[in-house]
Amino acid sequence: MSRRFETISFLSDYGLADEFAGVCSAVIRDLAPHVSVVNLTHSIPAFDVRAGALALARSVAYLPEGVILAVVDPGVGTDRKAIAVEVAGGAGIFVAPDNGLIAPAVAIAGGAERAFQITNQEIILSGAGGTFDGRDVFAPAAAQLCNGVPIEELGPELDPSLLMPSAIPLPREENDTVIAEVLWVDHFGNCQLNVGPEDIPVGWGPVISLTLPDPAEPGVTVVRSAQLATSFGAIGGGIGLIVDSLGMYAICLDRRSAAGELVLDVGDQVVIAQGEVELVTTPVSFGR
């Protein structure tokens, strides 16, 4: 039995300088006037499917029941599929391109239960050109699902196991180290890693070492001491590795930008090891 929804949670890389996100919301309002649109963000970097997938994964546990509309779609106009994926016993339906964008969030929501390709021409709008599926395919499909149109009326059913997987990297252990990657840099300059508490060997800390890219010499690394801390204030003047609000470790500085001062960015490799950095000292003489 189909159900009506009251909320569409909307994420895209459309930005706010153009009318794209607003037009999608207008289409939803026209087709389903009862629906409230929650704009998660439209500031995903253009074409960055991985950044969109991470933002959606960070948000999904806090979204209300309804439709999750996600559009980061560098393959628009190609043979990539437009899909609707049902999760949580029908309490949520993801509407998105089949490019890995929703894969992590779907997994967090318990996995795909049913998936359908959006092909029904009675639902799709006949807009000019073929480069704005947010307006012509995804927004109307999301609106009609909220109106109670059964998901199976969108088009043919798909095998959920054949949907595009995520491209988010996993950490790995190598020679008594954990090799991580910066997944996300937030507004404050905290650098989230693809490492959670379960990825750090038991007994490590409170001081660890971080091997980071050397900002002064491309291709060269530098080793810095850091501490496993529980809050920004506990870091003091050094570097901290803190479990953030999403349960992942982040490289942080207290009231300063770790990304700015350590010159870290998304995709940078970070090697975590136990123990302090061994300091090299040089004796000096005073006087003449």
C-alpha positions, 0 to 999 in steps of 0.5 A: 500500500502506498503512502503520502509523505509530507517532506522532501529533503533536498541536496544538490550541487546546484548552488544558489547563484542560479535558479536551478534549486529554486526551480526544482522546489517550484516544480515540487510545490506545483505538483505537491502543494502539501509538501515541505522541502528541507534544503540540506545543502546546494553547496556540494562542489560541482560534479563531486559525487563523493562529497555529495554522498558523504554529506548525505550519509552524515545527514540521513539519520536525522532526516524525517520520514519522506523522500530524499531528493539528491542531485549531483549528476555529472552523467546527466543526459547519458545512459546512467539511470534515474532511480528511486530506492525504498528503505526502512519499510517504506518510511523513506525513498531516495530519488537520485541518479544511479552514480553512487551518490546515495549508496552510503546513505542507503546503507546507513538507512538499513539497505535498499529494499526495492529499487525502480528506474524512473521512466514513466513518461506520465510523471517525467516533465517534457522540458527543453534539452536533456541537461536538467533532470533535476527539474524534469525527472527527479523533482516530479518523481519525488513530488508524485511519490509524496502524493501517494503514487506507488513507487512501482509506477515510476518504471521497471524494478531493478535489482538493488545489488546492481546499483552503483556502489559508493567510491568512498575509500576505506582505511587500511592497516600497514606495518603497524600504522593506519593509512587514512584519508581526509574525507571532509573539511568543515567550515571550521577547518576540522579535517574528518578522516575515514577512520572511526574508533574501531579502526585504531588499535586498542592501546594506542594513545594518548599520544600518536603520530601523524604523517602528513603532506609537507606544505612546503615541499610537494611529494614530501611528508612531515611527522607531527605529534597529536593526542587522542582528545575528547574535546577541542579545549583538551587539545591545548596548543597542539594537534588533536584527533577527536571523535566528531559528531558523526563518530569519525576521527577528525584532525583538529586544532583548538579554535583554529583551522587544522586545514589552514595551518596544516595545509590539509585538503580532501583526498590527502593521505594521513598515516597514523601510528602509535607514539610520540615523534622523536625530536632531534636536538642540536647542542648550542653554545652561548657566548663567543 
